[in-house]
Amino acid sequence: MQRLRCLKSCWQSLRSSCEGAAKPARYYSNNPSSFGLLFDIDGVLVRGRTPIPAAKQCFRNLVDRNGKYKVPVVFVTNAGNCMRQTKAEHLSHLLEVEVSPDQVMLSHSPLRMFTQFHKMCVLVSGQGPVEEVAHNLGFEDVVTIDMLREAYPVLDVVDHSRRPKDSIPPTKGLQPIDAVILFGEPIRWETNLQLIIDVLLTNGDPGKSWTSTQYPHIPVLACNMDLLWMAEAKNPRFGHGMFLVCLESLYKKVTGYDLKYEALIGKPSVVTYNYAELLIRQQAEKLGWSTPVKTLYAIGDNPMADIYGANLYNRYLQASQRTKAKVKAKSGGGADPANEAVESQHKMTAAEMGGAAYGSEEDLPEGCRSILVCTGVYSRDQQELPSDPAQTVTEQRIFHGHRDFRFDPTLTQPSFVVQDVKEAVELVFQEEGWPLE
């Protein structure tokens, strides 16, 4: 309960800072309806390093003659191997429009609110500037896998060329590790898998002997659950979700216990979309919008990440609406049993929520609509959307989501299916009755 109270306080502080971060600039439309766009990146805007042709034209239509956005735009990606500034610069170059770091949300961005871990000694796994990323998120005492290898030279021995030559270097030792942060897939899977298991089975002190009696283990926080993602290759590539499957299987095989996560962050967790909504609100204020954003449109290529997550968040928003109606009904002396039954049926697990508590729900959007494009993981050439909603979009009877998420096939059904991102944006503007030009 103390952890949840702490997270709730941090969430409210973050919401307040977003609400006061920007001064109104100008209005782009007198239309009373307002909406925001959430763009996935890989498979929607780019394939590896190659821009998808429709993306540039799409963003030319999204800005005015001065390069200012017509509507709030946030880029929501499960990538996490760089800083927000780096990703913003990369997108600006590819799309030929200005993208600010405030418009970029990486898979690990919500970790800013997990302040109860910021003063702990944390082991970080991934690739890219993971130490810099961790410090930027607020973590003060950071240990990387390479630092751990150097401190304990005899732990990483799968690659014979990396084993100590001749005499074994002395162990330097480190202070005990309090938590493990998994940012994304590493380069050397065998090294990271081995050392993370060492840390979990020694209660954070890999110089000691393994023991499976110490259970549950120290906290593990994981970002990016994507099993697959789309680059230049014709077929999807392994994502961080595949690395998590390996880690979970190894831990279970060695100990007989399930690996437990303190938090699962990134799409499709609700905390990711809730955080993205804060950024959308910030962008709306910069545009000078006085009315709250009513609808979010999430554009993605991965049914089990983008579509599932957007629909799960929409379910959360609908539950919030029912809660408001329930409170209002009770104050009026009545209640709707049907609403209570629906709420009970769709009650979300801690894993689906992302491990975080939420602040005020007063100004949340009314809904989140999902748009599936065919330029990435999902392709009409390879897959057809099943007419039966009891079947998954990806493959019948195969669940590509994370182990700790319940499989609800209806959540893989997008609100719309279009060919590419340009068609997606045109559809949104048509739905909202806004002129695109």
Steps between C-alpha positions, in 0.01 A plus 500: 500500500790738577641439151163577339461821701849609395425429133169681521671807643764492225234456233303801629819709509584397145147583381520842669837576342366404155195716548711801593782442258371690200330832437232528234645589162218513245187324378496290187128445475174617645372144479383405853622140461861433592718196456858382522715266292724229641745366242695179528834530316641166381276355230287816484744781418820306431627151422839485672674815374283539192200738515170362376413715196155600625643637827660816358187603310290425805699736721507773238122503539521503880690829525412848376714730288703595806572138588264505799288195567128528434411246770684350801743230388702258716724221378456191718759230439610191686858575403718603791863486390553875479414837654182688407707780348679255269172343386344844441795608284481175305127542434545865402754397239290212363163678492636845406293669773612617842450241773574607857611265782172588677316321219699178538408224741736204523409174669686596817362858531244415776788383724538868595207454737639187671690718747513235773771326294701808406733488800550123482799331339357371173641266235403617150481276193465601136714669237593855416572759773313304770689664786426849369137407436463369856649814654278717280194313631603575859697191605801606705701181557529306173692180419525379140555142383853596388577641845374177653718291263804705593431469873447121479726376215413130528124533451484548120661192342274390209715682245845337534672805355368715787611266777789618720835397351772340712447612860152591617464871586395574856136569574444870563154463641215749498243612751192273502255564217151594615303475173535406133385730218455338158500779238510290184662211318879486556764418240642195678197313625699221664700747710199696621291189568781342703581807708139597565428146624812524718370822655149363558623176659745674734265770627698765313850384599638283213819426694299269724358153431166449327199442718142452385372528856514878470160543337354725385820642354607864489271725290511473119359778282473430126441740212386397151315169481498479119552141394563610141572822315543604138824620338615477136470119484186347349421320824482635858809497725529392865419776747562549871192291573689201362789575737252510789364159396854361519566658840169378642560148369853482638395625842212252515721214378768567763280584800157353430349843572350761269701815440302790645492856366458805716384684188453434128530824306452586135223406261253339565497599871248765606763710679669565165186644342412692814845661487459568127171675573686739731736586215204548263346741750827690518509527119136617494583779743790608281253527213277719713211257521256589775285187473629165629603231254199271463638223280841343446584319177779244534660403169710184498606191305520238774165344603640366829668826607346804332145378445469291816644784708279772349190286548603411855543870576161571344353240735667680790350831382155342471534361851587851623188634333290230668657583835403866458147397406486265797606773742244736348227234521580425863486867586156499338395192692529239225750266332517291185566127571578442131789747512637332812491160326689636199756666723561177691537300177758740355693573818868526408793321656794682657718392206258650247490825693881512488569500871412864559225690675314786334417854591183694431271348239292814455649611168573167335397461133169336424659229286798365310452360148749262342614515138694210348729569203627233261860617464653313792440190711146466365462461123189424299718287271577261785201533731131568482307636793275216621128562486465321832619733783578192710806451277823696527614733224853362492444126486207289609541364854850647532546780754796726424447715807689486826454209739346721771233651275169323464414410144188679385466450122254787470777744594698407187218632282587852375245775464626551144735326256677714238788454260747751644546793738392762242169322456469472878535875554258578217250265664536670838444848358195374312362339818549824693366722223822698469646620169842344448641779283 
